[in-house]
Amino acid sequence: MKSHIVCPVACVLLIPMLLHAQRLEPVPVSFRASQALRVPSNAPELVQRGNHGAEGALIGGVALGIFGYWVASKGCQASSVPVAPGSSYVSCTTGTKLAFGGATGLLGAGLGYLIGTGYPKYVEQ
């Protein structure tokens, strides 16, 4: 029971020390003056023009399309062996693999577009 009292009492005693450690004081005037007198930069001004949605769609579509084709080919290799004697199995053709790769490519293009719209393009003016 004694240990249940020690922790809250210790926390209450430490709070004033923690608040004092923050030293919430105003910023010195000399610091404010040095920030106001900054020298202007000669760097060109950048203006936002569009986003990277198209690039994201291209990268996502190609990457997930290739990944989907690879998954379909591995799935076809696994399903080409019949489970029991006399049972039938699904034959995979190149068209089946391409269809699955295309479907995952479309999914990847959509995801890539959504991610790419979150990153704006900047051009010099």
N, C-alpha and C positions, 0 to 999 in steps of 0.2 A: 504494500500500500504506500510505503514511503517513496518508492520509485515513481509512482504515478503523480506525485506532487512536485518532484524535483524538476522534471522537464518543463512544465508550464511556468514555474517560478523562474527558471533560468532564461526562458524565452522572454518573459516580461522584463527581466533585468537587462537583457541584451538590446532591446528595442531602442532605448535612448542612444546607446552607443552606435548602433547602425544608422540611425537618422542623422547623428552628428557627422558621421563619415561621409555623408552625401555632399556636404558643404554647398548647399544651394544658395549661392551668392550671385549678384548680377555680374555680367561680363564687364571687365575693365574698359574704360573709355579708350585707352590706347589701342586695344584690340579692335574695337568697332571702327576706329578711324583708319586703321591699316586695311581693313576689309573694304571700306568705302573708296579708298584711293588706289584700287588695283589698276594696273596698266591694261588697256584693252589688247586683246589678242589679234594677231594678223591671220589667224586661221579662218578659212571660209565658213560661212554660215551654212548649217545643214538644215534642210527642209524635209519634212516627212512627205513621201510620195508613194502611196500604195503599201502593199505588204508582200510577204513571201509565200502567199498562198499557192501560186502556180508552181514554184519550185518545190514546195512541200508535197504537192499532189504528185509531181513527177517522181520525186525520190521515194515517197511512200508507195506509189503504184508499182514501180519497178522492183523495189525491195520485197514487198509482200507478194507480188506476183511470182517472183522467182522462188520465194519461200513456199508459196502454195503449190507450185509445180513440183518442188522437191518433196513436199509432204505427200502429194498425190502419188508420186512414183514410189515412195517408200510404202505407202498404203497398198498399192497394187502388188508390190512384191510380196507383202505379207499375206494378202488375200489370194494369191495365185495357187497356193497349196490347199487342196481340199482338206477339210477337217476330218471327215470320216470317209471310208471307202464307198464309192458310188455316189457321193454327194456332189452337187454342182457348186461351182464357184463363179464369181463375177469376173469376167475378162475385162481388163483395162486396156484401153487403146490410148494412142497419143492424144486423140480428141478429148477423151475424158480428163486426162492430165491437164491439157490446155484450158479446158473449161473451168476446172477447179483453180488453176493458176490465174485465170482471168477474173474469176469471182473474188479471189483474195486480193488481186491487184486493184480491183475497183474499191474494195474495202480499204486498202492501204492508201489509195489516192484520196478518198474522202477524209480519212484520219490525218493524212499529211497536209491536206488543204486546211483543215481546222487548226492544226498546230501552227502552220505557216502564217495564218492570219493574225496570230498573236505576236508576230515579230515584224515591226514596221520597217520599211525601206527608207533610207535617208539619202538624199542627193545634195551635192554642193550647189549653192546658188550664186 
